[in-house]
């Protein structure tokens, strides 16, 4: 079955503000002011919780350690989980696109490096969970993107065939995962890095979700 697999953060939804708020809550809990900016640091937000903590600690002191990051990470997840959809929004056209792809007979899945429980909670709250046959997070398997097994298993659990699948993402991690898996990749241009994603040489660029059904048709038939 022809399959369209999506990344989540920065691809289906702009989650950066809520992610940065969770990281800032950690620093505020330590008695500091917010260390990250929701606009200027949006790209770091999409790199994950530990990346945000590392950035924040580096702004506090040059002597920060991974032990400090590890110590705050559970608090970041707790704060984020409690406020997961306060500012998060789907990118324009997402739900209509998912409906069209489903009606056209494509199987849909999510392959994300966000923890699976948080991912499930978010897509439920955003109202798009029914469109996806499978959702695999960072902790679903023993590996995650850019390991190809993460993507292959998402395709399989979606009922698809890896030779007739495409990954929609927004970062170098998605590009590498697709390349490692031998799957074509389309990168969105509406994330923090804009059209700079073209430097990653994806098979296609996606400027708006209104364009995705035609793009998928051209690439998968």
N, C-alpha and C positions, 0 to 999 in steps of 0.2 A: 504494500500500500504506500502511496506517495505521502511523505511526512514532512511537516514543517515544525522544527524545534526552535523554541525561543529561549534566550536568556531572559532574566527577569529585571533586575535593577539596571536602569539606564537604557533598557531596551523596550520593555512593555510599560514600565512606570518610572516616573521621576521620584525616586525615594530619597534623594540626597538630603533634603531638609530634615527629615525625621532621623536619618542616620547620624547626621552631624549633631542634632539636638541630643541624641543618646550619648555620643562621645563627650559633648560639652557637659552633660550631667555628671559624668565621671570626674571631670576636672573640678567642677563646682563642689562635688562631694568631698574632694581633697582640699577644699578651701581656696581654690584658684578661680579666676574669672574664666569665662568661655575662651577656649584656645583656638577654635576653628570657626571660620566664616562660612555661612551656608551657601554663599555664591562663589566666592573665590576658591573654596576648597571642595567644590562639588565633585571634581574629578577624583580626588582622594577618597571621597565617600564611596564611590563605586568600586574602589579597590579593596574595600572590606573594613571590618571593625578594627582589626589590629593595625591596619595602615593608618587609620585616623588617629588611633591612640599614639602610635609612633610619632606622627607629625606633631600632635599636641605636646607630648613630652619633650620633643626636640626643641620646641619653642620655649619650654620652661627652663631646660638645663641641657648642656652638652653631655652631662654625665648620666643621662637616663639609661635604663636597662630593660631588657626583654622581660625580666622578672616583674617590673612595674606594669608593663603592658599585659602580661598574663594575669596579674592580680586584678586589673580593672576590667578585663574582657568579660567575665561573667556579669558584672554590674552593667556594662554596656548592653549586653543581650537582654538583661532584665528590663532596663529602662526602655530599650527599643521595642521590646515585645508589648509593653504596657501602652505605648504610644505609636503603634506601628503605622497607623493610617491618618495621623493628625494633619499632616501637610502633603502626604503622598497623593499623586494623581496619575491616572493613565495618560499616556501621550495621546494627542488628538487622533481620532479615527481607529483606535485599537479595537474596541468592542465590535464595531461594525465590520472591521476587517476579519476578526475571528469568526464572526457569524457567516460572512461570505465564504471564507475558506472551508468552514465546516459544511456548508450547503453544497460546495463544489466537490466534496468527497475526500478532502485531505484530512489525515490524522494529525492532531496537534499535540505537542508536548512541551514541557519546560525543563531545561537543564541549567541549573544555577549553582553558583558557589556560595549562595546564602544557605544557612542551615535549613533543613527541610521543614521543621516545625514552624519556623517563622515564615517561610515561603508559603506554606499551606494557609496559615492564618491570613497573610496579606492578600493572596489571590481570592480567598473567600470573601474578605471584607470589600475588595474591589469589585466583586460580583462576576468574576470571569472564570472561576474554577471549573464550571461545567463544560467549558470548551476543550479542556485538556484531558487526554486519556492517561497521561502520566506526568508526574512531577518528581524529579530527582534533585535533591539538594546536595550541599557540600558533604554531609554526613550520611547520605543514603548508602554509599558504597565505601570501600576503603581507599578509593581514588576519586579525584575530581578534576575538572577542567584545569589545564589543557590536556590531561590524560584522555586519550581517545575512548577508553572504555566507558567513561562517564557519558559521553555522547552516544556511543553505540548502544549502551543499555537503555538510555532514554528512548531512542528510536525503537528498539525492540519492545519495550514495555508499552509504547504507544501503538503497537501493532503494525509498525512500519518495516521497511526494508532499507538498510543503510545505503544501497546503491540508488535509491530514489528518495533522497532526503536532502534537506537544506537547513542550515543553522542561521538564525537571525540574531545578531549580537551587536555589541557596541565597543568592545575593547580588544586589545592584543591577545588577551586570554581566550576570547571566543575565536579570534582568527587562528590562533595556534591550535586550538582544540579541533576546529574544522579541518585544518590542514593535516594534522596528525591522524584524523579519522578518515581522511579521503572523502570528505563531504564538502560541497560548495558552501560558501558563506556570504551573506549579505550583512553589511554593517550599517547601522543607522547614522544619519548625519545630524541628528537633532540633540545629541548628547553634549557634554561639556567641551569636548574637543572639536565639535562641529565636523566640517568636511575634511579635517586633518586625518580622519580615519582612512581616507583614500591612500595614504602613505603606507598602510598595512597591506595593500594590494588584495582586497577581497574580490570575489568574483562579481559582486554587485554592491551598489550603494543604495540605501533607502532613504529618501527625503521625507516621505509622509506615508502613513499606513494606507491611505487611499490607493497608493501605487503598488502595494504588496501583492494582491491577487494576480495582477498582470505579470509582475516580476516572477512570481512562483510558476505561473503558467509557462513563461518563456524558458525557465531554467529546468523545470521538471516535466513539463508537458501536461 
